[in-house]
């Protein structure tokens, strides 16, 4: 096996079968040595969900920095104004190399619709973080896996029969990662909490909808990168409408704000969003939601190592419990 540096596209070859996916990684080519087992869609889906979780884990860190000088409306506009063109550039590069689906070969109308929804929930997230501490936001937002399981049941796609136990364990772990939830003062906390619950509900809807758009296969009509580009275009449209209603936006002022917006747009939006769509198509919405619960653990590590926040012993225990719940969920098969 040999690794070849690549710029915007990762080409993975297993036993002569090529699959093209967007990435900022290397090209890995496995030589043909007799009978080799190709990587299963589920295993590849888990990898993409881990990439997505790592990208989304930077969300709180970058948002906290951006909120020092920008409002929620400013951040939501600049996030998608930067991210959407980058996503389309990646799509164009892939097409020039002869890889990936053409823009109108995918279910682009539904992807745009998903993006419109994502723009709303993104604004709710920024608005909630203006009122809440990052830890309290994390505790409330990660009620969405339970909402996904309930929504899947109502839509006739129930979660694996034994998945309720890992969900319960995950919720306990998330509560432990943010013990200051009981000490959150201020009248704005209630408003922020309501916004966060609404955000969680909309995100659960987004996850269930994304499975229908991307599909459970990996054919050209379910290209995650193209779907993500259309989705970001829809999110940008939502952000523009919000900005018009709010009376305009401010330009990021200072290097910290510029770096924060760049990181939020690239790592927590383009990379995380594309990897999410590639992952949920392979693992399904309920398991995707559980895999994504690694995000608060990674977010706490980033806040402790880069943001200067202290990671207490109880939070470390909570992080361990969340990881255990994620591993447990992966051992369950669909009923």
Buried (B, 14 or more C-beta within 10 A) or exposed (E): EEEEEBEBBBBBBBBEEEBBBBBBBEBBBBEEEEEEEBBEBEEBBBBBBBBBBBBBBBBBBBBBBBBEBBBBBBBBBBBBBBBBBBBBEBBBBBBEBEBBBEBEBBBBEBBBBBBBBBBBBBBBBBBBBBBBBBBBBBBBBBBBBBBBBEBBEEEEBBBBEEBEEBBEBBBEBBBBBBBEBEEBEEEEBEBBBBBBBBBBBBBBBBBBBBBBBBBEEBEEBBBBBBBBBBBBBBBBBBBBEBBEEBEEBBEBEEEEBBBBBBBBBBBBBBBBBBBBBBBBBBBBBBBBBBBBBBBBBBBBBBBBEEBEBEBBEEBBEBBBBBBBBBEBBBEBEEE
